[in-house]
Amino acid sequence: MKMYVGIDLHGSNSVLVIRDQDARNHLKKRVKNELTLILEQLEPFREDIQAITVESTYNWYWLVDGLMDQGYPVKLANPVKIQQYNGIKHTNDMTDAEFLAELLRLDILPTGYICPKVTRHLRDLLRKRLLLVRQRTTHVLSFQGLLQRNLSRKMGAQDIKQLTESDMDQLFENDHLILSAKKSVAMIRFLGDMISDLERVIQRDSAGMSIYDSLLTVTGIGKTLGATITLETTDINRFPSVGDYVSYCRLVNTNRLSNGKKKGENNRKNGNKFLSWAFSETAHFARQWCPYARRFYQRKLARTNPMIARRALAHKMARACYYVMRDGVPYDPVRAFGH
């Protein structure tokens, strides 16, 4: 008899429901989040289990990887697309897991993408780099504020990154200001060293990926942005069309219209925030170095405000990169922007 498993995953425990092909439940149980305990519950049904669905949450890696390593077919449920019947009076974790199993049994479960383990870990390392960069920027801005408040002096971020703690004795006279400045400079240099260490590993392990090599031909994309787009996209073939891809990159309009009037906005956060950032950065650099991109931006800017013009250019660059990745061809600005 065919069995279908729904797992409602939480921070400390998981709720399992095993349902057969005739919609009869054979197991409904809450289990502590330990892989061995979950496998024990599944083992009696192992030969009959057709698929297991796990609801996508912040902590699904260990469970999905562990189940797949044991040979179970696993699907990652997409909670954004799952909507239960609003007329249900009472729901709880058991009914949620049961609903997941039922969607799986009916073969109508909206699923998410399970990124391969090796690629996923490298992608997370790149996200860690971005976190460190933002923390370093916070300390740079703090130091710039310290200079302007006390010395009415401006200093660029690149110049600040070159400073040492000993330089603070010449910049400030007050002991408290010197100590504060030294700590900021020390953190900036410390974070800079960690970022450099991560970048060496990321660039080494990203090199050779076909998508990565193609993206480096795009004006405005360097090694870091190329690695970000490569690892956040992973498999370009999972996007049937260019429209699906730019939507995933959060670069499409989310307005909700009725009779030509704006009635609100849909979920702007659907998609990948890291790709949204990467293509915004790509547009920024392309505007500086690519004449075609600069003309496109200027035409948009003449009709609208700078923010919309920048997003329009980011949208255009994402569309161009989609075809570069999908077809494995070099970037051609003429095809991307026209004559």
Stockholm file with secondary structure:
# STOCKHOLM 1.0

chainA/1-339         MKMYVGIDLHGSNSVLVIRDQDARNHLKKRVKNELTLILEQLEPFREDIQAITVESTYNWYWLVDGLMDQGYPVKLANPVKIQQYNGIKHTNDMTDAEFLAELLRLDILPTGYICPKVTRHLRDLLRKRLLLVRQRTTHVLSFQGLLQRNLSRKMGAQDIKQLTESDMDQLFENDHLILSAKKSVAMIRFLGDMISDLERVIQRDSAGMSIYDSLLTVTGIGKTLGATITLETTDINRFPSVGDYVSYCRLVNTNRLSNGKKKGENNRKNGNKFLSWAFSETAHFARQWCPYARRFYQRKLARTNPMIARRALAHKMARACYYVMRDGVPYDPVRAFGH
#=GR chainA/1-339 SS CCEEEEEEECSSEEEEEEEETTSCEEEEEEEESCHHHHHHHHGGGGGGEEEEEEECCTTCHHHHHHHHHTTCCEEEECTTTCCCCTTCSCCCHHHHHHHHHHHHHTTCCCEECCCCHHHHHHHHHHHHHHHHHHHHHHHHHHHHHHHHHHHCCCCCHHHHHTCCGGGHHHHCCSHHHHHHHHHHHHHHHHHHHHHHHHHHHHHHHHTTCHHHHHHTTSTTCCHHHHHHHHHHHCCGGGSSSHHHHHHHTTCSCCEEEETTEEEEECCTTCSCHHHHHHHHHHHHHHHHHCHHHHHHHHHHHHHSCHHHHHHHHHHHHHHHHHHHHHHTCCCCHHHHHCC
#=GC SS_cons         CCEEEEEEECSSEEEEEEEETTSCEEEEEEEESCHHHHHHHHGGGGGGEEEEEEECCTTCHHHHHHHHHTTCCEEEECTTTCCCCTTCSCCCHHHHHHHHHHHHHTTCCCEECCCCHHHHHHHHHHHHHHHHHHHHHHHHHHHHHHHHHHHCCCCCHHHHHTCCGGGHHHHCCSHHHHHHHHHHHHHHHHHHHHHHHHHHHHHHHHTTCHHHHHHTTSTTCCHHHHHHHHHHHCCGGGSSSHHHHHHHTTCSCCEEEETTEEEEECCTTCSCHHHHHHHHHHHHHHHHHCHHHHHHHHHHHHHSCHHHHHHHHHHHHHHHHHHHHHHTCCCCHHHHHCC
//
